[in-house]
Amino acid sequence: MQSRLPLVTMLALLTGLASSCSTQNNVSGPGGASTASQDQAEVSSAMADNPSYVNDDVSESPDQAQVGASAVAGDATLSAQLAIRPLFFWRDIRRVERTFDFDFRDPDSTGRPTAAVVTAHRFMQGSFNLVVADNVPEGSPPSSHVISKPLADNAVRRILLRRVLLPDSSRRWRVVAISGVKITSRAATSRLDSLRVQSGATDTTLVNALAFFRLRGLLKLDAGAQVTLTAYTPRLDDVVLLYLRDHRVAFHNNGDGTYTVTFAAPDLPDLHHLGVNVLAHGTLFDDTAAYDSQAWIEPYLVHPILIADGTPDE
């Protein structure tokens, strides 16, 4: 059983106005549409109680990022051989539309679902802005100008919930697993094939941004530990950026389709995200090329989060 709700309707569910917007759901068994409305409201409430499972803290940031020579393959530098010489860039997100698809599964003996997969969609519009160095005569003061390219990104995330039995014999919806976020620009050719994460004894490779992580099995990093990321893309001249909550930094282009960066894990509690953004070379170094981007936003923990009572080890 599937349905889609825009953000405004989801908020209405959370404020007790679900009765006017949930008749699109039909379920077999006792309760019918009213039961579907109740399940949808309870699932929405469970996600609202855990906003970091739905949102991330990096993808809509307006923070600026610099691109140095190490981001360009081989011996290339930010010089006259490139169409333009970008100094730094940022995104200006001016419009965000959110919708949610609800897919209820695994009905019990009464016909009520025991599992729900919610797919959160975001459509973001704005501009990708480059500050570009001007060519000036020798001895003249440096100058620059801004190039703005239209931005239209689609973001997707999946959340798995189960209706679990609590110690008081009541049942309640709990988030038990989440995916990362996959963000792709319109008509994108950029692609992140996989991402290797190494830190201490941890060595794991992610191959699907929308695969589920059990809450108890989320990537865990030690506070202050060095973390090395290796991104794999199908092209040799992509520019790959790391996005953290407090800064942006370019991966080193190894010239063979791999890109590496090392950072220190923060000493911060709760759930956080790191973003790996693949940009087509022309996005940054050609003033006539369109904005072309794909990003994976991956969840991680520095300190374990508390798992609610009754949440299964999904």
Backbone hydrogen bonds, N-H to C=O, Kabsch-Sander energy under -0.5 kcal/mol:
donor,donor_aa,acceptor,acceptor_aa,energy
3,S,102,F,-1.9
5,L,100,F,-3.5
7,L,98,R,-2.2
10,M,6,P,-2.0
11,L,7,L,-2.6
12,A,8,V,-1.7
13,L,9,T,-2.1
14,L,10,M,-1.6
15,T,11,L,-0.9
15,T,12,A,-0.8
16,G,13,L,-1.3
17,L,12,A,-3.0
20,S,17,L,-1.0
21,C,18,A,-2.0
22,S,18,A,-0.7
25,N,22,S,-1.6
32,G,29,G,-1.2
34,S,31,G,-1.3
35,T,31,G,-0.8
35,T,32,G,-0.5
36,A,32,G,-1.8
37,S,33,A,-2.5
38,Q,34,S,-2.0
39,D,35,T,-2.7
40,Q,36,A,-2.6
41,A,37,S,-2.3
42,E,38,Q,-2.6
43,V,39,D,-2.7
44,S,40,Q,-2.3
45,S,41,A,-2.3
46,A,42,E,-2.3
47,M,43,V,-1.9
48,A,44,S,-2.3
49,D,45,S,-1.8
50,N,47,M,-1.1
53,Y,50,N,-2.0
54,V,51,P,-1.3
55,N,51,P,-3.2
61,S,58,V,-1.3
65,A,89,F,-2.5
67,V,87,L,-0.8
68,G,66,Q,-0.5
71,A,68,G,-1.4
72,V,69,A,-1.8
76,A,73,A,-1.5
79,S,77,T,-2.2
82,L,79,S,-1.9
83,A,285,F,-0.7
84,I,285,F,-0.9
87,L,131,V,-3.7
88,F,131,V,-1.0
89,F,65,A,-2.3
90,W,129,N,-1.8
92,D,127,S,-2.8
93,I,91,R,-0.6
94,R,92,D,-0.7
94,R,125,Q,-2.1
95,R,125,Q,-1.8
97,E,123,F,-2.4
99,T,121,H,-1.8
100,F,5,L,-3.4
101,D,119,T,-2.5
102,F,3,S,-3.7
103,D,101,D,-0.5
103,D,117,V,-1.6
104,F,1,M,-2.5
104,F,102,F,-0.5
105,R,115,A,-3.3
108,D,112,R,-3.0
111,G,108,D,-1.8
114,T,105,R,-1.6
114,T,106,D,-0.8
115,A,105,R,-1.8
116,A,161,L,-2.4
117,V,103,D,-2.5
118,V,116,A,-0.6
118,V,159,I,-2.9
119,T,101,D,-2.4
119,T,117,V,-0.5
120,A,118,V,-0.6
120,A,157,R,-3.1
121,H,99,T,-3.1
121,H,119,T,-0.5
122,R,155,A,-2.3
123,F,97,E,-2.7
124,M,122,R,-0.6
124,M,153,D,-3.0
125,Q,95,R,-2.5
126,G,151,L,-2.0
127,S,92,D,-1.9
128,F,149,K,-3.0
129,N,90,W,-3.0
129,N,127,S,-0.6
130,L,147,I,-3.2
131,V,88,F,-2.8
132,V,130,L,-0.7
132,V,145,H,-3.3
133,A,85,R,-2.7
134,D,143,S,-2.8
136,V,134,D,-0.7
140,S,137,P,-2.4
145,H,132,V,-2.2
147,I,130,L,-2.8
149,K,128,F,-2.8
151,L,126,G,-2.4
153,D,124,M,-2.6
154,N,184,T,-2.5
155,A,122,R,-3.2
156,V,182,K,-1.8
157,R,120,A,-1.9
158,R,180,G,-0.5
159,I,118,V,-2.5
160,L,177,A,-2.8
161,L,116,A,-2.8
162,R,174,R,-2.3
163,R,114,T,-2.0
164,V,162,R,-0.9
164,V,172,R,-2.7
166,L,170,S,-3.4
169,S,166,L,-2.4
172,R,164,V,-2.1
174,R,162,R,-2.5
176,V,160,L,-2.7
177,A,160,L,-1.6
178,I,213,F,-2.0
179,S,158,R,-2.3
180,G,209,A,-1.7
181,V,297,I,-2.4
182,K,156,V,-2.2
183,I,181,V,-0.5
183,I,295,A,-2.8
184,T,154,N,-2.5
185,S,293,S,-2.6
186,R,152,A,-2.0
188,A,185,S,-1.6
193,D,191,R,-0.6
193,D,232,Y,-2.7
194,S,232,Y,-1.1
195,L,206,L,-2.4
196,R,230,T,-2.8
197,V,204,T,-3.5
198,Q,228,T,-2.4
199,S,202,T,-2.5
202,T,199,S,-2.4
204,T,197,V,-2.4
206,L,195,L,-3.4
211,A,208,N,-1.6
213,F,178,I,-3.3
215,L,176,V,-2.1
217,G,214,R,-1.3
218,L,215,L,-1.0
221,L,301,L,-3.3
224,G,265,A,-2.5
225,A,222,D,-2.2
227,V,263,F,-3.2
228,T,198,Q,-3.0
229,L,227,V,-0.5
229,L,261,V,-2.8
230,T,196,R,-2.1
231,A,259,Y,-3.0
232,Y,194,S,-2.3
233,T,257,G,-2.1
239,V,279,L,-2.6
241,L,277,N,-2.5
242,L,249,V,-3.6
243,Y,275,G,-3.1
244,L,242,L,-0.5
244,L,247,H,-2.6
249,V,242,L,-2.1
251,F,240,V,-3.2
252,H,260,T,-3.8
253,N,70,S,-2.7
254,N,252,H,-0.7
254,N,258,T,-2.2
259,Y,231,A,-1.9
260,T,252,H,-2.0
261,V,229,L,-1.8
263,F,227,V,-2.3
265,A,225,A,-2.9
268,L,266,P,-1.0
272,H,300,Y,-2.5
274,L,298,E,-2.3
275,G,243,Y,-3.1
276,V,296,W,-2.7
277,N,241,L,-2.7
277,N,275,G,-0.5
278,V,276,V,-0.5
278,V,294,Q,-3.5
279,L,239,V,-3.1
279,L,277,N,-0.6
280,A,292,D,-2.1
283,T,280,A,-1.5
284,L,280,A,-0.7
284,L,281,H,-0.9
285,F,281,H,-2.3
286,D,282,G,-1.5
289,A,286,D,-0.8
294,Q,278,V,-2.1
295,A,183,I,-2.7
296,W,276,V,-2.1
297,I,181,V,-2.8
298,E,274,L,-3.1
298,E,296,W,-0.6
300,Y,272,H,-2.6
301,L,219,L,-2.9
302,V,270,D,-0.7
311,T,308,A,-1.9
314,E,312,P,-2.2
